[in-house]
Amino acid sequence: MHSPDPGSLTSEEQTPIAFVLMRGGTSKAVFLRGNTLPRDRTVRDAMILSLFGSPDPRQVDGLGGADLLTSKLAIIDPPSRPDADLDYTFAQVSITEPVVDYDINCGNISAAVGAYAIDEALVEIQEPVTTVRIHNTNTGRILLAEVPTVNGTAAVDGACAIHGVPGTGAPIGLDFSRTAGGITGALLPTGNVIDVLDTAIGPVEATIVDLGNLTVFFAAGAVGLAGTEGPGQFRDEHVAAVGAVKEAAAKLLGMATDGLTPVPSIVSPPAAYTSFATGDRVAPKDVDLVARVVGGRPPVLHKAYPGTVGACTGVAACIPGTTVHEVTNQARDGEIRIGHTSGVMPIRVRVGHDGETWRVDQALYDRTARRLAEGTAFIRRSSIFGDRPS
């Protein structure tokens, strides 16, 4: 059947915008070129919200997937620095609030950025693997994506299995070692491996680490949890307690308390639990620690584990004295297996010392990614400018 020319569907009531939809790891994102968006922040965010169908719990009038992991946006621009192949700005689009957040990155979507760069010929392609130097503007840091390449395109098929994603795919290696201190200027922003936070639920021992995403780690027991809970077991009081720790960490760092960072990660020793994604049982011997993340607007338990926080967790596990190291089985350089809501995430880590300062030489994990769709979306002008016809 012949499809109409998108241009013929354009009217004064709707604005067309070209997009690509990609899966990266356990997430999905709409990809846009930066030059398709207005420069004015207010107009741009209104356009993004309309594109996603937010705010609406079903996002039925837009491209959003009505889930924290699928209401994501990647904005791609030419590189603004000589050591990068492209600029990548990540946006978390709230489902139920009229808010677009830019204070956070997504490691899963970072894998899709690497594949996108290959498929869009934004880099010089090398086979069998092309390294893409991604400048993440949210953190001002460079991350490296090692993308398997076949006949000038990003490989799709492979044997790499990601817990939380059906089937297998070609492994994209993501190294976040160069992202340390992207938000605060230091891997350990307070200079301490442990801080005692003054929270609304009482004092809580926590470790704050800035790599990939600024993250605050604390023991599950501090907020009344075992640490192995799934989405159905997370109650409102748990979310409130986690929020209290996050807010206290933000205050300690002199940050706004209403942003998405520092990302709260709840850690606990290896234990058995059931994968949310598959229903399979995860045994204590399968993991080196268990972790859960609460995030988004409104905050909810992640159904998987953010890649950026995974890299950060692996590094924290190798630094003696941190809350993560304390619960990690045989914490050391090498592979750290994080037990998350939908399974297990392995992180390959190497850390070292420069005097009294910790240095990250590797913080790498594998994701899979693929292009799902491309086309033209239509955005109601009235949702942006409020000029509804009478």
Secondary structure in CASP SS format (residue, H / E / C, confidence):
PFRMAT SS
TARGET T0000
AUTHOR 0000-0000-0000
METHOD secondary structure of the structure
MODEL  1
M C 1.00
H C 1.00
S C 1.00
P C 1.00
D C 1.00
P H 1.00
G H 1.00
S H 1.00
L H 1.00
T C 1.00
S E 1.00
E C 1.00
E C 1.00
Q E 1.00
T E 1.00
P E 1.00
I E 1.00
A E 1.00
F E 1.00
V E 1.00
L E 1.00
M E 1.00
R E 1.00
G E 1.00
G C 1.00
T C 1.00
S E 1.00
K E 1.00
A E 1.00
V E 1.00
F E 1.00
L E 1.00
R E 1.00
G H 1.00
N H 1.00
T H 1.00
L C 1.00
P C 1.00
R C 1.00
D C 1.00
R H 1.00
T H 1.00
V H 1.00
R H 1.00
D H 1.00
A H 1.00
M H 1.00
I H 1.00
L H 1.00
S H 1.00
L H 1.00
F H 1.00
G C 1.00
S C 1.00
P C 1.00
D C 1.00
P C 1.00
R C 1.00
Q C 1.00
V C 1.00
D C 1.00
G C 1.00
L C 1.00
G C 1.00
G C 1.00
A C 1.00
D C 1.00
L H 1.00
L H 1.00
T H 1.00
S C 1.00
K E 1.00
L E 1.00
A E 1.00
I E 1.00
I E 1.00
D E 1.00
P C 1.00
P C 1.00
S C 1.00
R C 1.00
P C 1.00
D C 1.00
A C 1.00
D C 1.00
L E 1.00
D E 1.00
Y E 1.00
T E 1.00
F E 1.00
A E 1.00
Q E 1.00
V E 1.00
S C 1.00
I C 1.00
T C 1.00
E C 1.00
P C 1.00
V C 1.00
V E 1.00
D E 1.00
Y C 1.00
D C 1.00
I C 1.00
N C 1.00
C C 1.00
G H 1.00
N H 1.00
I H 1.00
S H 1.00
A H 1.00
A H 1.00
V H 1.00
G H 1.00
A H 1.00
Y H 1.00
A H 1.00
I H 1.00
D H 1.00
E C 1.00
A C 1.00
L C 1.00
V C 1.00
E C 1.00
I C 1.00
Q C 1.00
E C 1.00
P C 1.00
V E 1.00
T E 1.00
T E 1.00
V E 1.00
R E 1.00
I E 1.00
H E 1.00
N E 1.00
T C 1.00
N C 1.00
T C 1.00
G C 1.00
R E 1.00
I E 1.00
L E 1.00
L E 1.00
A E 1.00
E E 1.00
V E 1.00
P E 1.00
T E 1.00
V E 1.00
N C 1.00
G C 1.00
T E 1.00
A E 1.00
A C 1.00
V C 1.00
D C 1.00
G C 1.00
A C 1.00
C E 1.00
A E 1.00
I C 1.00
H C 1.00
G C 1.00
V C 1.00
P C 1.00
G C 1.00
T E 1.00
G E 1.00
A C 1.00
P C 1.00
I E 1.00
G E 1.00
L E 1.00
D E 1.00
F C 1.00
S H 1.00
R H 1.00
T H 1.00
A C 1.00
G C 1.00
G C 1.00
I C 1.00
T C 1.00
G C 1.00
A C 1.00
L C 1.00
L C 1.00
P C 1.00
T C 1.00
G C 1.00
N C 1.00
V C 1.00
I C 1.00
D E 1.00
V E 1.00
L E 1.00
D E 1.00
T E 1.00
A C 1.00
I C 1.00
G E 1.00
P E 1.00
V E 1.00
E E 1.00
A E 1.00
T E 1.00
I E 1.00
V E 1.00
D E 1.00
L C 1.00
G C 1.00
N C 1.00
L E 1.00
T E 1.00
V E 1.00
F E 1.00
F E 1.00
A E 1.00
A H 1.00
G H 1.00
A H 1.00
V H 1.00
G C 1.00
L C 1.00
A C 1.00
G C 1.00
T C 1.00
E C 1.00
G C 1.00
P H 1.00
G H 1.00
Q H 1.00
F C 1.00
R C 1.00
D H 1.00
E H 1.00
H H 1.00
V H 1.00
A H 1.00
A H 1.00
V H 1.00
G H 1.00
A H 1.00
V H 1.00
K H 1.00
E H 1.00
A H 1.00
A H 1.00
A H 1.00
K H 1.00
L H 1.00
L C 1.00
G C 1.00
M C 1.00
A C 1.00
T C 1.00
D C 1.00
G C 1.00
L C 1.00
T C 1.00
P C 1.00
V E 1.00
P E 1.00
S E 1.00
I E 1.00
V E 1.00
S E 1.00
P C 1.00
P C 1.00
A C 1.00
A C 1.00
Y E 1.00
T E 1.00
S C 1.00
F C 1.00
A C 1.00
T C 1.00
G C 1.00
D C 1.00
R E 1.00
V E 1.00
A C 1.00
P H 1.00
K H 1.00
D H 1.00
V C 1.00
D C 1.00
L E 1.00
V E 1.00
A E 1.00
R E 1.00
V E 1.00
V E 1.00
G E 1.00
G C 1.00
R C 1.00
P C 1.00
P C 1.00
V E 1.00
L E 1.00
H C 1.00
K C 1.00
A C 1.00
Y C 1.00
P C 1.00
G H 1.00
T H 1.00
V H 1.00
G H 1.00
A H 1.00
C H 1.00
T H 1.00
G H 1.00
V H 1.00
A H 1.00
A H 1.00
C C 1.00
I C 1.00
P C 1.00
G C 1.00
T C 1.00
T H 1.00
V H 1.00
H H 1.00
E H 1.00
V H 1.00
T C 1.00
N C 1.00
Q C 1.00
A C 1.00
R C 1.00
D C 1.00
G E 1.00
E E 1.00
I E 1.00
R E 1.00
I E 1.00
G E 1.00
H E 1.00
T C 1.00
S C 1.00
G E 1.00
V E 1.00
M E 1.00
P E 1.00
I E 1.00
R E 1.00
V E 1.00
R E 1.00
V E 1.00
G E 1.00
H E 1.00
D E 1.00
G C 1.00
E C 1.00
T E 1.00
W E 1.00
R E 1.00
V E 1.00
D E 1.00
Q E 1.00
A E 1.00
L E 1.00
Y E 1.00
D E 1.00
R E 1.00
T C 1.00
A E 1.00
R E 1.00
R E 1.00
L E 1.00
A E 1.00
E E 1.00
G E 1.00
T E 1.00
A E 1.00
F E 1.00
I E 1.00
R E 1.00
R H 1.00
S H 1.00
S H 1.00
I H 1.00
F H 1.00
G C 1.00
D C 1.00
R C 1.00
P C 1.00
S C 1.00
END
